[in-house]
Amino acid sequence: MNPRVTGRVRRGIVVTAAGISILAVLLVVAAWRNDRTIQSDMGVATAEVLSAGSLRSAISFVTPDGVTHNPELGVLYPTRLTAGQRIDVEYARADPDLVRVSGRDASVAVIPAGSLIVVTWLIAGPLIWYLRRREDAAVSPAMSS
């Protein structure tokens, strides 16, 4: 492989790995921001889990004013929920679509995001190292002639 191409591929891997890492950090920051919004004007309610998944769970709950809410994006931190289950939720009174499972917060996002960053660099690091060595080996013979 041409050293110029190898260098571009290596830079592409670095940019991709850095992008994934930045997105993972932004995910945690967004979760923390949502938690602060909920905490600043919190309402509590009992909700029914309509459908449950590891990434998204649909719920329905009634606020004290009698309005039923089905947050379009589901509930934050939905792990270990089952359809039909009744759960306590905390929501932002100004935006009842921003709702989380009671007792859960952004800290549950830290381990998955951190794991994603570690795995990304465990894959990217050796590839970057290998391509760098290949690039150096291709340049060295050309310089000695």
C-alpha positions, 0 to 999 in steps of 0.5 A, spaced: 500 500 500 502 506 498 505 510 504 500 516 502 494 512 502 496 508 508 497 515 512 490 517 510 487 510 512 490 511 519 488 519 519 481 516 518 481 511 523 483 516 528 478 521 526 473 515 526 475 513 533 475 520 536 468 522 533 465 515 537 469 517 543 466 524 543 459 522 541 459 517 547 462 523 552 456 527 549 451 522 550 453 522 558 453 530 558 446 530 555 443 525 560 446 529 565 443 535 562 436 532 562 437 530 569 438 537 571 432 539 568 428 534 571 431 535 578 430 543 577 422 542 577 421 535 578 414 532 578 413 525 580 408 520 578 406 512 577 407 510 570 405 503 566 410 500 562 406 499 555 412 496 551 419 495 554 426 494 550 433 495 552 434 502 549 427 504 549 420 503 553 414 506 552 410 509 558 403 512 560 402 516 566 397 521 569 400 528 572 396 531 577 392 536 573 389 529 570 393 529 563 395 523 561 402 523 558 405 518 553 412 521 552 414 520 544 421 518 546 419 513 552 422 513 559 430 515 560 434 509 563 429 504 561 433 497 563 430 492 566 423 494 565 417 489 563 410 491 559 405 491 564 409 493 570 407 499 574 413 504 576 415 510 579 417 516 575 420 523 575 419 528 570 420 535 568 413 539 570 415 544 564 416 538 559 412 532 562 415 528 556 422 529 559 421 523 564 426 518 567 425 512 572 425 514 579 432 513 582 436 512 576 440 518 573 446 519 568 450 515 572 447 509 569 450 512 562 457 512 564 459 505 564 456 503 557 459 510 554 466 508 557 466 501 555 464 504 548 470 509 548 475 503 551 473 498 546 473 503 540 481 505 542 482 497 543 480 496 536 483 503 533 490 503 537 493 496 534 490 498 527 493 505 527 500 502 530 500 497 524 499 502 519 504 507 522 509 501 522 507 500 515 508 507 512 514 508 516 517 501 512 515 504 506 518 510 507 525 508 509 527 504 503 525 509 499 529 514 503 535 510 503 535 509 495 
